Amino acid sequence: MRGVTEAPGANDDDLPLLDELMPWSVAPLRFGRSWIVAPDARTLRSRWDRLVAAEGAEREALFRPSRARTPASAVAALPGQRTGTVRWARESGPCPEPVRVARGPFDEQWLLPDHRLIDTARPELWRVAGDPQLFAVEQGYVPGAVGPALLVTAALPEGRSPAGRPGRIRPLFRRPGGREPNVAPGLLAFLGERYGHEVDALEWLAWTVAAAGPSPAGCRVPLPADREVWAAGVALGRDLLDVQARGALSGTKPRLPGGRRPYVRAAVPARPATVTYEAGDETLCLDGGRISPVPEEAWEFRVGGARVLEQWFAHRTAPVEPGSLEAIGPAAWPQEWTSELLDLITVLALLGAREPERAAFAAGATGREELRAAGVLPPPPGSRRPASVLDHQEEGPEGQFMLL
């Protein structure tokens, strides 16, 4: 595949693991029921209203109980979310405001932020979400797979690969408001002394996005001795970060160079069933719908071995069980999905075109022994646990306040 390669040197056991350098990580979320997440917020409101209107056995069947959640579960509210805490069997209120989440790589959708509906929501992540937080999502290792091993999103991530493999979610900051970087104590000072200037958390993350490589033990991060190599990697990483965050860092929406821009050449049909690519004229085909130009780097961009565009399309067109809440959705392909697809094509094309540049930073001079000698490794046990960030009361089950 052109433009996306696995970084050489990624299996060098002497290179420090990202798990050592960004010690606090959280396992993926587990939604537990697919109807609580959707590509558009209107669908979620319609599903909520349908469930609230149901009673008794019908409500329980539509809810889809699991071992973790049933309509009778007593659950606290998620941090920062205004949702009910009465048992769902008695819920009759309006739909909470859906929130943006990264359901998979580059696939931002909407979620009902109700703790009573989510099997495993990871409240510690919700406590630190919000500007300027960024989440580094370490992809589950797939032998021989091509594509980046580390992705970054500003939206709360589910944390699973396209194949469903669990990764690790590493917030850039341990506290709200961009306070207390999630890095091994002493690491930023070590890097600042090595490269001759103060290194902050965002610079560290930029280098990591540019240089991190996959290994069976997790992402490994080379740390070069040459400050010019570091500077070049940081510059590349900042560009990659901004594209992955859809221009949130620069304030400028990502655009293809040379004035190129994907357009809809033939309208997407109401219910497209297949997505294909015609390399000759750089066209993405959704049945009879046609979008071009679509650079080959966008079509071939993969994460965990799976094509991102195919996964994105499948999440919006997969068959659903008739009569279920999942069956409630748009009657036809919404225009907003097409707009999101055009933006995604641009993002993937920009990232794919620069993916080969990351190979230059895959080898590094700093090994774990040098970091141990500097007192950076091993990180203290406390750095692997969430920080105490409770600065307000949180509502527990049945309206009682949480005691933390």
Secondary structure, DSSP 8 states (H G I E B T S, - for coil): -TT----TTTT-TTS-BHHHHS---B---B-SSGGGEESSHHHHHHHHHHHHH--HHHHHHHH---SS--TT------TT-----S-GGG--S-----EEEEEETTEEEEE---TTT-SB--HHHHHH-STT--EEEE----TT--S-SEEEESSEE--B-TT--B-EEEESEEETTTEEESS-TTHHHHHHHHHTS---HHHHHHHHHHH-B--TTS-B--B-S-HHHHHHHHHHHHHHHHHHTTTTTTSS----GGG---EEEE---SS---EEEETTTTEEEETTEEEE---HHHHH-EETTEEHHHHHHHHHH----TTSGGG---SS--HHHHHHHHHHHHHHHHHHHHGGGGGGGS--SB-HHHHHHTT-SS--GGGGS------S--B-GGG-B---
